[in-house]
Amino acid sequence: MSVLRRLFFNVGYLGTPPWESGISPPELLEFIQTNPPGRALDIGCGTGTNAITLARAGWQVEGIDFARLAIRIARRKAAKAGVKVKFSIDDATQLLHVSGPYSLVLDIGCFHTIDNKHKYLDQLTRIIDTKGYWLVYGFFKQDHRLSGPGLIEADLESISKQSFILISRRNGFDRKGQPSVWLTYQYPNPLILMP
């Protein structure tokens, strides 16, 4: 990620950035209701809204973000909510401060901004538990030539090649009408891992 993009995301937390709704999405709430608590990692956790939601539901949660101010805010919010969440400053393509295994890895709006998605996926396969879930949300670009963040079909093919099995896909639109997608994967795909 370029220095300018990093600066943009960090400065955004001096106020309330547009990507911070303060509300956990229904897709995460549905997942919590249908799966027993375990260990969870929130990649790109921002100010910790979703990590706190998971902790309140009985999950053992860690959250990472590269925005130092976001992590500082997240720690204060978790303390005020009376829940224990470990927040760390980390890069999603390196994951130096987490070890796993996690039964849930949540990513709301991080993966779709990453330039080197292969490095991210390599780290993800290192820290996700067998039969673990990866919930990922991102903008979806119908045309790969469009600039800006977003997932394209080739990204989804790369994910499948990393032994993830697609459980569900929900296409939709964000608040501004931009195409988006919610994906739920499980790891590993036994068909890919067979000799």
N, C-alpha and C positions, 0 to 999 in steps of 0.2 A: 504494500500500500504506500502510496506516495506521501511525502512529508506534508504536502498541502491538505490531502484528505485526512490525515491524522490530526492535523491542526484544526480542521473544520469540525471533526467529531468532538475533540476536546473542548473547543471554544463553545460548542453548542450547549454544554452543560453549565455555562455561566447563567443561562436562563433555563427555560423549558424547551428542549429541542422538539421538533415536530414528530420525531419517531417515538417519543416517550408519552404514551397515553395514560399511564398510571393504572391501567386496567388489564388484568390477565384475559387473554382471548378465550372464547368458548371452546376452541379446539383443545387447549391445554386443560381447561376445566373438565371437559369430557374425558380426556385421557386419565386425569386424576381419579375420576369417579369409577373408571372401568379397570384400573390397574392397582395392585397393592403397592404401598410405599416401598422404596428402595433407596439406592444412592443415585443422585441426580447432579448433572453438571449443566449450568446455563452458560452457553458460550455467547459472548456479546451481551452480558446481562444488564448493561446500562445501570440505572439506579436501583436495580434489584427487585422490581415489582413481581416478576414471575418466580424468582428464587424464593421470595418471601411467601408467595402463594403456595409453592411446593412445600416449604418448611411447615407452614400452618396445617398442611394435610398429612404431616407425619414423615415427610421425606428427609433424608440426610442430604443437604444441598451445599454445593459449591458454585460460585459464580465467578466468571472471569470477564474482563474487558480491558482494552488497552488504554482507555480514557481514565486517567488518574482521578479526575474530579468526579466522574461517575461512580467509581469504586468508593470514594470517600462518602458520597451521598448515600450509596447503597448500605454501607456499614451503619450509618446513623439511622436509616429507615428500619433496618433489621433490629437494631437495639430498641428503637421506639416501639416496634411491633412485638417485642419480647420473644423473638425467635433466633435460633442459632443458625447462621449461614456463614461459611468461610468465603470471603471475597478476596480475589487476588488480581493484581495487574498482570496481564499475560497476553501473548499474541496467539491467536487461534491457529496459526500455522506452525507453532512451536510447542505450545502447551507445556511450558517448563515447570509450572507450579502445580500440576495435577498429575495423578497417576492412575486413577481408576482402580478397578473396573466400575463402570456406571451402568445401571440398568436403564437409565434414561439420559439422553443428551438432548438438550433443548437449544434450538438456534432460531431466534426470531429476528431476521434481518441482518445477520452477520455473513453467512456463507455467500449470499448473493452479491456482496461487495468485494469479495476476495479475488485478487488477480490470480494467485497460484492456488487454485482449488485442489490440485493433486496433493500439495503439501498438507493442506487442511485434512483431506480424506485419509492420508497416511496416519496423521495423528489421531484422527477419529477411530480408525480401526485398532489403534494401539490401546485406547482407553475405554472403549465400549465393551460391555460384558457380553458373553455368549447369550443369545436371545434378547439382547438389549435393544431398546428402541431409540431411534433418532427422529425427533420431531423438528421439521425445518420449514420456515416460512420465508418467502422472498418474492420480490417482483419477478414477473415472467415476461421475457421479451420474445415475441413471435418472430421478430427479425433480428438475427444475431449481429447485424451491422449497426443497430442502434447503440448510441453511447450511453454511459451511465450504468448503475448497478442493475443486476438482473440475472436470472437463470435462463438458459436456453436448453433446447432438447439435448444437445451434445453433453451438457453438464449432467443431465439425468442419466444418460447412457454411461458416463464415467462412474457415477455412483453405483449403478448396477454391476459394473465390472469390478468394483471393490467388494463384492460378495454381499451387498445389501439387497434385501428383497423389499420391493414396494408393497406396503400393506394398504395404503390409501392415498388418493390424490384428490384434492379439492381445489378446482380452479375458481377464482373469484376476482374481485377488484378491491383496491384499497380505498381509503376515504376520498382520494382525489380522482378515482376512476381509473387508476393505472392497473393493468392486469397483474394478478398475483397468484400464488399457488401455495397451498399447505400440503406437505408431504409427510407421510409417516412410513419409516423404514424399520425393518428388523434386521439384526445382524447375528450370525452370518446366514447367507442363503445356502442351505445344504446342497442344492443342486450344483452350485459353482464350486464348492469345496470338495466334492466327490472326486476321487482319483480317476 
